[in-house]
Amino acid sequence: MFLFNIQANVTLAASGWSLPDKPSHLPGNLENVSTSLTEWLLGFIVSIAVLTLIWGGLQYVGSSGDQDKARNAKQTIKYALMGLIIAGIAYATVRIVVTGIL
């Protein structure tokens, strides 16, 4: 697939073809649409992660000294924090790409 993409780009560049300034099938401002969608998804993911953090904290408090329950609660908290970090990295990546390309 990668080689096909390279071949297509070379062929199109050799023929002098280029993308139009503003394709007619795209919404008015692609940057605004992608930003709005990205921010909505980030808000949704952060909400789920915060609820998962709260759930893990409640599990930890309610473990009452049971090592298995405490370990499961710690894993829940760890995975929720990892989800927040991944969501932040994904948001930053999308913002860099959108502002760099568009």
DSSP file (Angstrom, degrees, kcal/mol; ACC not computed):
  #  RESIDUE AA STRUCTURE BP1 BP2  ACC     N-H-->O    O-->H-N    N-H-->O    O-->H-N    TCO  KAPPA ALPHA  PHI   PSI    X-CA   Y-CA   Z-CA
    1    1 A M     >        0   0    0      0, 0.0     4,-2.1     0, 0.0     5,-0.1   0.000 360.0 360.0 360.0 -40.4    0.0    0.0    0.0
    2    2 A F  H  >  +     0   0    0      1,-0.2     4,-2.1     2,-0.2     5,-0.1   0.922 360.0  48.0 -62.6 -44.4    2.9    2.3    0.8
    3    3 A L  H  > S+     0   0    0      1,-0.2     4,-2.6     2,-0.2    -1,-0.2   0.874 109.1  53.9 -65.8 -37.4    4.6    1.7   -2.5
    4    4 A F  H  > S+     0   0    0      1,-0.2     4,-2.6     2,-0.2    -1,-0.2   0.913 108.3  50.2 -61.4 -42.1    1.3    2.3   -4.4
    5    5 A N  H  X S+     0   0    0     -4,-2.1     4,-2.3     2,-0.2    -2,-0.2   0.903 111.1  48.0 -63.1 -42.3    0.9    5.6   -2.6
    6    6 A I  H  X S+     0   0    0     -4,-2.1     4,-2.5     2,-0.2    -2,-0.2   0.930 112.5  48.9 -63.9 -44.8    4.5    6.6   -3.6
    7    7 A Q  H  X S+     0   0    0     -4,-2.6     4,-2.5     1,-0.2    -2,-0.2   0.901 111.1  50.1 -62.8 -40.9    3.9    5.6   -7.2
    8    8 A A  H  X S+     0   0    0     -4,-2.6     4,-2.6     1,-0.2    -1,-0.2   0.910 111.3  48.7 -64.4 -41.5    0.7    7.5   -7.4
    9    9 A N  H  X S+     0   0    0     -4,-2.3     4,-2.4     2,-0.2    -2,-0.2   0.906 112.4  48.0 -65.0 -41.3    2.3   10.6   -6.0
   10   10 A V  H  X S+     0   0    0     -4,-2.5     4,-2.2     2,-0.2    -2,-0.2   0.922 113.3  47.9 -65.0 -43.4    5.2   10.4   -8.4
   11   11 A T  H  X S+     0   0    0     -4,-2.5     4,-1.6     1,-0.2    -2,-0.2   0.925 113.9  46.0 -63.8 -45.8    2.8    9.8  -11.4
   12   12 A L  H  <>S+     0   0    0     -4,-2.6     5,-1.7     1,-0.2     4,-0.5   0.889 112.9  50.0 -66.1 -38.5    0.6   12.7  -10.4
   13   13 A A  H ><5S+     0   0    0     -4,-2.4     3,-0.8     1,-0.2    -1,-0.2   0.883 109.2  52.1 -66.9 -37.5    3.5   15.1   -9.8
   14   14 A A  H 3<5S+     0   0    0     -4,-2.2    -1,-0.2     1,-0.2    -2,-0.2   0.825 106.9  53.2 -68.2 -30.8    5.1   14.2  -13.2
   15   15 A S  T 3<5S-     0   0    0     -4,-1.6    -1,-0.2    -5,-0.2    -2,-0.2   0.569 114.1-116.9 -81.9  -7.4    1.8   15.0  -14.9
   16   16 A G  T < 5 +     0   0    0     -3,-0.8     2,-0.2    -4,-0.5    -3,-0.2   0.588  63.8 147.8  84.8   9.7    1.7   18.4  -13.4
   17   17 A W      < +     0   0    0     -5,-1.7     2,-0.3    -6,-0.2    -1,-0.3  -0.555  19.3 174.0 -80.0 142.7   -1.6   17.7  -11.5
   18   18 A S        -     0   0    0     -2,-0.2    -5,-0.0    -5,-0.0     0, 0.0  -0.951  37.1 -87.8-142.0 163.7   -2.1   19.3   -8.1
   19   19 A L        -     0   0    0     -2,-0.3     2,-0.0     1,-0.1     0, 0.0  -0.409  48.5-108.1 -68.3 145.0   -4.9   19.6   -5.5
   20   20 A P        -     0   0    0      0, 0.0    -1,-0.1     0, 0.0     0, 0.0  -0.317  28.8-111.6 -67.3 160.5   -7.4   22.4   -6.0
   21   21 A D  S    S+     0   0    0      1,-0.3    -2,-0.1    -2,-0.0     0, 0.0   0.927 103.9   7.8 -60.6 -46.7   -7.3   25.2   -3.6
   22   22 A K  S    S-     0   0    0      4,-0.0    -1,-0.3     3,-0.0     0, 0.0  -0.863  80.2-138.2-139.9 102.5  -10.6   24.4   -2.0
   23   23 A P    >   -     0   0    0      0, 0.0     3,-1.0     0, 0.0    -4,-0.0  -0.316  14.3-135.1 -60.0 142.1  -12.3   21.2   -2.9
   24   24 A S  T 3  S+     0   0    0      1,-0.2     4,-0.0     0, 0.0     0, 0.0   0.710  97.7  60.9 -75.5 -19.8  -16.0   21.7   -3.3
   25   25 A H  T 3  S+     0   0    0      2,-0.0    -1,-0.2     0, 0.0    -3,-0.0   0.504  87.4  90.1 -88.0  -2.0  -17.1   18.6   -1.4
   26   26 A L  S <  S-     0   0    0     -3,-1.0     4,-0.0     1,-0.1    -4,-0.0  -0.615  86.6 -98.6 -91.5 153.5  -15.5   19.7    1.9
   27   27 A P        -     0   0    0      0, 0.0     3,-0.4     0, 0.0    -1,-0.1  -0.120  48.4 -89.0 -61.2 168.9  -17.3   21.7    4.5
   28   28 A G  S    S+     0   0    0      1,-0.3     2,-0.4     2,-0.1    -2,-0.1   0.875 115.5  12.8 -49.2 -50.5  -16.7   25.4    4.7
   29   29 A N     >  -     0   0    0      1,-0.1     4,-1.9     2,-0.0     3,-0.3  -0.877  63.5-169.8-135.7 102.1  -13.7   25.3    7.0
   30   30 A L  H  > S+     0   0    0     -2,-0.4     4,-2.7    -3,-0.4     5,-0.2   0.819  87.6  58.9 -61.8 -32.8  -12.2   21.9    7.5
   31   31 A E  H  > S+     0   0    0      2,-0.2     4,-2.3     1,-0.2    -1,-0.2   0.919 106.9  46.4 -64.1 -43.2  -10.0   23.2   10.3
   32   32 A N  H  > S+     0   0    0     -3,-0.3     4,-2.5     2,-0.2    -2,-0.2   0.903 113.8  48.7 -65.6 -40.8  -13.0   24.3   12.4
   33   33 A V  H  X S+     0   0    0     -4,-1.9     4,-2.4     2,-0.2     5,-0.2   0.939 114.1  44.7 -64.9 -47.2  -14.9   21.0   11.8
   34   34 A S  H  X S+     0   0    0     -4,-2.7     4,-2.4     1,-0.2    -1,-0.2   0.875 113.8  50.6 -66.9 -36.3  -11.9   18.9   12.7
   35   35 A T  H  X S+     0   0    0     -4,-2.3     4,-2.6    -5,-0.2     5,-0.2   0.924 111.4  47.5 -65.8 -44.3  -11.2   21.0   15.8
   36   36 A S  H  X S+     0   0    0     -4,-2.5     4,-2.2     2,-0.2    -2,-0.2   0.923 114.2  46.6 -63.4 -44.2  -14.8   20.8   17.0
   37   37 A L  H  X S+     0   0    0     -4,-2.4     4,-2.5     2,-0.2    -1,-0.2   0.915 113.4  48.9 -64.5 -43.1  -14.9   17.1   16.5
   38   38 A T  H  X S+     0   0    0     -4,-2.4     4,-2.5     1,-0.2    -2,-0.2   0.913 112.1  47.9 -64.0 -43.5  -11.5   16.5   18.2
   39   39 A E  H  X S+     0   0    0     -4,-2.6     4,-2.3     2,-0.2    -1,-0.2   0.876 111.5  50.6 -67.2 -36.7  -12.5   18.7   21.2
   40   40 A W  H  X S+     0   0    0     -4,-2.2     4,-2.2    -5,-0.2    -2,-0.2   0.940 112.7  46.0 -64.7 -46.7  -15.8   16.9   21.5
   41   41 A L  H  X S+     0   0    0     -4,-2.5     4,-2.6     1,-0.2    -2,-0.2   0.897 111.8  51.8 -63.1 -40.2  -14.2   13.5   21.5
   42   42 A L  H  X S+     0   0    0     -4,-2.5     4,-2.8     1,-0.2     5,-0.2   0.920 109.3  50.1 -62.8 -43.2  -11.5   14.6   23.9
   43   43 A G  H  X S+     0   0    0     -4,-2.3     4,-2.1     2,-0.2    -1,-0.2   0.899 111.7  48.4 -61.1 -40.9  -14.2   15.9   26.3
   44   44 A F  H  X S+     0   0    0     -4,-2.2     4,-2.2     2,-0.2    -2,-0.2   0.934 113.6  46.0 -64.3 -46.7  -16.0   12.6   26.1
   45   45 A I  H  X S+     0   0    0     -4,-2.6     4,-2.5     1,-0.2    -2,-0.2   0.899 112.6  50.2 -65.3 -41.5  -12.9   10.5   26.7
   46   46 A V  H  X S+     0   0    0     -4,-2.8     4,-2.6     2,-0.2    -1,-0.2   0.891 109.3  52.4 -64.9 -38.7  -11.8   12.7   29.6
   47   47 A S  H  X S+     0   0    0     -4,-2.1     4,-2.3    -5,-0.2    -2,-0.2   0.926 111.2  46.2 -61.8 -44.9  -15.2   12.4   31.2
   48   48 A I  H  X S+     0   0    0     -4,-2.2     4,-2.2     1,-0.2    -2,-0.2   0.909 113.1  50.2 -64.1 -41.9  -15.0    8.6   30.9
   49   49 A A  H  X S+     0   0    0     -4,-2.5     4,-2.4     2,-0.2    -2,-0.2   0.897 110.3  49.3 -65.2 -40.2  -11.5    8.6   32.3
   50   50 A V  H  X S+     0   0    0     -4,-2.6     4,-2.4     2,-0.2    -1,-0.2   0.915 111.2  49.4 -66.1 -42.0  -12.5   10.8   35.3
   51   51 A L  H  X S+     0   0    0     -4,-2.3     4,-2.5     1,-0.2    -1,-0.2   0.889 111.1  50.4 -62.6 -37.5  -15.4    8.6   36.1
   52   52 A T  H  X S+     0   0    0     -4,-2.2     4,-2.6     2,-0.2    -2,-0.2   0.881 108.8  51.8 -67.7 -37.9  -13.1    5.6   35.9
   53   53 A L  H  X S+     0   0    0     -4,-2.4     4,-2.4     2,-0.2    -2,-0.2   0.923 110.9  47.7 -61.7 -44.0  -10.7    7.3   38.3
   54   54 A I  H  X S+     0   0    0     -4,-2.4     4,-2.5     2,-0.2    -2,-0.2   0.922 111.9  50.2 -62.5 -43.9  -13.5    7.9   40.7
   55   55 A W  H  X S+     0   0    0     -4,-2.5     4,-2.3     1,-0.2    -2,-0.2   0.916 111.0  48.8 -61.2 -43.8  -14.7    4.3   40.4
   56   56 A G  H  X S+     0   0    0     -4,-2.6     4,-2.3     2,-0.2    -1,-0.2   0.892 110.9  50.8 -63.4 -40.0  -11.1    3.1   41.0
   57   57 A G  H  X S+     0   0    0     -4,-2.4     4,-2.6     2,-0.2    -2,-0.2   0.909 110.5  48.6 -63.5 -42.4  -10.8    5.3   44.1
   58   58 A L  H  X S+     0   0    0     -4,-2.5     4,-2.3     1,-0.2    -2,-0.2   0.887 111.2  50.5 -65.4 -38.1  -14.1    4.1   45.5
   59   59 A Q  H  < S+     0   0    0     -4,-2.3     4,-0.4     2,-0.2    -2,-0.2   0.908 111.0  49.2 -63.6 -40.7  -12.9    0.5   44.9
   60   60 A Y  H >< S+     0   0    0     -4,-2.3     3,-1.0     1,-0.2     4,-0.3   0.921 113.0  45.7 -65.9 -43.9   -9.7    1.2   46.7
   61   61 A V  H >< S+     0   0    0     -4,-2.6     3,-0.7     1,-0.2    -1,-0.2   0.886 115.3  48.3 -65.6 -37.6  -11.4    2.8   49.7
   62   62 A G  T 3< S+     0   0    0     -4,-2.3    -1,-0.2     1,-0.2    -2,-0.2   0.415  84.1  91.9 -84.2   3.2  -13.9    0.0   49.8
   63   63 A S  T X  S-     0   0    0     -3,-1.0     3,-2.2    -4,-0.4    -1,-0.2   0.768  73.0-156.5 -70.3 -22.9  -11.3   -2.8   49.6
   64   64 A S  T <   -     0   0    0     -3,-0.7     3,-0.1    -4,-0.3    -2,-0.1   0.847  69.6 -47.8  51.4  42.2  -11.1   -2.9   53.4
   65   65 A G  T 3  S+     0   0    0      1,-0.3     2,-0.6    -4,-0.1    -1,-0.3   0.400  97.7 141.4  85.1  -4.6   -7.6   -4.4   53.4
   66   66 A D    <>  -     0   0    0     -3,-2.2     4,-2.3     1,-0.2    -1,-0.3  -0.627  42.4-153.1 -74.1 116.9   -8.4   -7.1   50.8
   67   67 A Q  H  > S+     0   0    0     -2,-0.6     4,-2.4     1,-0.2     5,-0.2   0.858  90.5  52.0 -62.9 -38.1   -5.2   -7.3   48.7
   68   68 A D  H  > S+     0   0    0      2,-0.2     4,-2.3     1,-0.2    -1,-0.2   0.922 111.8  45.8 -65.8 -43.8   -6.9   -8.5   45.6
   69   69 A K  H  > S+     0   0    0      1,-0.2     4,-2.2     2,-0.2    -2,-0.2   0.896 113.5  49.9 -66.0 -38.9   -9.5   -5.8   45.6
   70   70 A A  H  X S+     0   0    0     -4,-2.3     4,-2.4     2,-0.2    -2,-0.2   0.899 110.6  50.0 -66.2 -40.0   -6.8   -3.2   46.3
   71   71 A R  H  X S+     0   0    0     -4,-2.4     4,-2.2     2,-0.2    -2,-0.2   0.914 111.2  48.6 -64.5 -42.7   -4.7   -4.5   43.4
   72   72 A N  H  X S+     0   0    0     -4,-2.3     4,-2.2     2,-0.2    -1,-0.2   0.890 111.3  50.4 -63.6 -39.0   -7.7   -4.4   41.0
   73   73 A A  H  X S+     0   0    0     -4,-2.2     4,-2.3     2,-0.2    -2,-0.2   0.905 109.4  50.7 -65.9 -41.3   -8.5   -0.8   42.2
   74   74 A K  H  X S+     0   0    0     -4,-2.4     4,-2.6     1,-0.2    -2,-0.2   0.887 110.1  50.3 -63.8 -38.5   -4.9    0.3   41.6
   75   75 A Q  H  X S+     0   0    0     -4,-2.2     4,-2.8     2,-0.2     5,-0.2   0.902 108.9  51.9 -65.8 -39.9   -5.0   -1.2   38.1
   76   76 A T  H  X S+     0   0    0     -4,-2.2     4,-2.0     2,-0.2    -2,-0.2   0.925 112.5  45.4 -61.0 -44.3   -8.2    0.6   37.3
   77   77 A I  H  X S+     0   0    0     -4,-2.3     4,-2.3     2,-0.2    -2,-0.2   0.915 112.8  50.9 -65.3 -42.8   -6.7    3.9   38.4
   78   78 A K  H  X S+     0   0    0     -4,-2.6     4,-2.2     1,-0.2    -2,-0.2   0.917 111.6  46.9 -61.9 -44.2   -3.5    3.2   36.4
   79   79 A Y  H  X S+     0   0    0     -4,-2.8     4,-2.2     2,-0.2    -1,-0.2   0.854 110.5  52.7 -69.1 -33.8   -5.4    2.4   33.3
   80   80 A A  H  X S+     0   0    0     -4,-2.0     4,-2.0    -5,-0.2    -1,-0.2   0.914 110.8  47.1 -66.1 -41.5   -7.6    5.5   33.6
   81   81 A L  H  X S+     0   0    0     -4,-2.3     4,-2.2     2,-0.2    -2,-0.2   0.893 110.8  51.8 -66.2 -39.3   -4.5    7.7   34.0
   82   82 A M  H  X S+     0   0    0     -4,-2.2     4,-2.7     1,-0.2    -1,-0.2   0.896 108.2  52.6 -62.8 -39.0   -2.9    6.0   31.0
   83   83 A G  H  X S+     0   0    0     -4,-2.2     4,-2.4     1,-0.2    -2,-0.2   0.892 108.3  50.2 -62.8 -40.1   -6.1    6.7   29.0
   84   84 A L  H  X S+     0   0    0     -4,-2.0     4,-2.2     2,-0.2    -2,-0.2   0.906 111.8  47.7 -63.7 -41.8   -5.9   10.4   30.0
   85   85 A I  H  X S+     0   0    0     -4,-2.2     4,-2.4     2,-0.2    -2,-0.2   0.931 113.0  47.4 -65.7 -45.1   -2.2   10.5   28.8
   86   86 A I  H  X S+     0   0    0     -4,-2.7     4,-2.7     1,-0.2    -2,-0.2   0.900 111.4  51.3 -63.5 -40.7   -3.0    8.8   25.5
   87   87 A A  H  X S+     0   0    0     -4,-2.4     4,-2.4     2,-0.2    -1,-0.2   0.898 110.3  49.7 -63.5 -39.9   -5.9   11.1   24.9
   88   88 A G  H  X S+     0   0    0     -4,-2.2     4,-2.4     2,-0.2    -2,-0.2   0.906 112.1  47.2 -64.4 -42.1   -3.8   14.1   25.6
   89   89 A I  H  X S+     0   0    0     -4,-2.4     4,-2.5     2,-0.2    -2,-0.2   0.914 112.6  49.7 -65.2 -42.7   -1.1   12.9   23.2
   90   90 A A  H  X S+     0   0    0     -4,-2.7     4,-2.5     2,-0.2    -2,-0.2   0.910 111.3  49.1 -63.4 -41.6   -3.7   12.1   20.5
   91   91 A Y  H  X S+     0   0    0     -4,-2.4     4,-2.6     2,-0.2    -2,-0.2   0.928 111.8  48.3 -63.1 -44.7   -5.2   15.6   20.9
   92   92 A A  H  X S+     0   0    0     -4,-2.4     4,-2.3     1,-0.2    -2,-0.2   0.905 111.4  50.7 -62.8 -40.6   -1.9   17.3   20.6
   93   93 A T  H  X S+     0   0    0     -4,-2.5     4,-2.4     2,-0.2    -2,-0.2   0.925 111.2  47.5 -63.3 -44.7   -1.0   15.2   17.6
   94   94 A V  H  X S+     0   0    0     -4,-2.5     4,-3.0     1,-0.2     5,-0.2   0.920 111.9  50.3 -63.8 -43.3   -4.3   16.1   15.8
   95   95 A R  H  X S+     0   0    0     -4,-2.6     4,-2.5     1,-0.2     5,-0.3   0.903 111.2  48.8 -62.5 -40.2   -3.9   19.8   16.6
   96   96 A I  H  X S+     0   0    0     -4,-2.3     4,-2.0     2,-0.2    -1,-0.2   0.923 114.8  44.9 -64.8 -43.4   -0.3   19.8   15.3
   97   97 A V  H  X S+     0   0    0     -4,-2.4     4,-2.6     2,-0.2     5,-0.5   0.928 114.9  47.3 -66.7 -44.7   -1.4   18.0   12.1
   98   98 A V  H  X S+     0   0    0     -4,-3.0     4,-2.1     1,-0.2    -2,-0.2   0.929 117.3  41.2 -66.1 -44.8   -4.4   20.2   11.5
   99   99 A T  H  < S+     0   0    0     -4,-2.5    -1,-0.2    -5,-0.2    -2,-0.2   0.830 117.5  49.1 -73.3 -29.7   -2.6   23.5   12.1
  100  100 A G  H  < S+     0   0    0     -4,-2.0    -2,-0.2    -5,-0.3    -1,-0.2   0.871 123.0  29.3 -75.6 -36.9    0.4   22.4   10.2
  101  101 A I  H  <        0   0    0     -4,-2.6    -3,-0.2    -5,-0.2    -2,-0.2   0.890 360.0 360.0 -90.6 -45.9   -1.5   21.1    7.1
  102  102 A L     <        0   0    0     -4,-2.1    -3,-0.2    -5,-0.5    -2,-0.1   0.448 360.0 360.0 -92.8 360.0   -4.6   23.4    7.1
